[in-house]
């Protein structure tokens, strides 16, 4: 992820396809989810649990996966999942 505009509700991602790198800006809707998966804090639980994050929690340089939906001629983020925090 290259940049976050929390007030404008957009993410700018750096993507690479066929050896070419480009920046893509993706708008978020009010109902878009931002999540990460972490180990549960309760000792009896195993695996990972989904934790909700605010858009302002994201930092440039983090690796994210974005699920988008085609809406009104644009790709709009539905779910932003943090893959690696740097």
N, C-alpha and C positions, 0 to 999 in steps of 0.2 A: 504494500500500500504506500502510495507516494504522498498523499495529502488528504486531510479531512476538513470539511467546512461544516462545522456543527450548526451554524446559524443558517446556512443555505441548504443544509441537509443533502450534501453530496460527498462521495468518495472519489478520489482520483487514484486509479490503479495503474501500475506499470505491468503490461502484459507482453509476453513474447510468443510469437507464432511464426513458424517457418524461418527462424533465425532473425526475425525483425522485431524490435522492441518499440512499443508505442504506449502513449498514455491514453487511458479511457476514463471519462468522468461518468459516474453512475449516480442518478438521483435516488434518494430514499423516500418512501412514503411515510406518513405518520405511523402506520401499523407495521412498518418494517422492523424485523427483529435483529438485534445484535447479540450474539451469544459466544460463549467459549465453553469448553468441556474441561472439567477438573476432577481430581480425585475427591470423593466425598469426605467431609470433615468428621463424620461419624465412623468410629473404628469398625463397627459391625458390617458396614456397607462396602461393597467392592465395585470395581468398574469405574465409570465416569458419570458425572451428573452435569446437566446443562445449567449454566449460570448466565443470567441476563446481564448485559452490559449497556451502558449509555453510549451513544455515539461519541460523546466527549471523552470516554475512557480509552478509545482507540488512539494509537500512536503511529506516526509515519515510520515506515521500516518494518512494521509487523506484516506477517504473511497471513492473508485472509482468503477464504473461499466465499464467493458471492453467488447465491441462487437468485436469478433474475426472472422477470416476467415481462413479456412484450405488451406494452400498454400505451396507447395513443401515439404510436410511431416511435416510441423510445423503449429501451431496456430499463426497467426500474427494479431496484433491489428489493427482494422479499426477505431474504435471510442473509446476514453477514456473519460468518463463522470464523473466529480467530483460530488459526492453525498453529502459528508460532509467534510468541511475543519476543521482541528483540529489544 
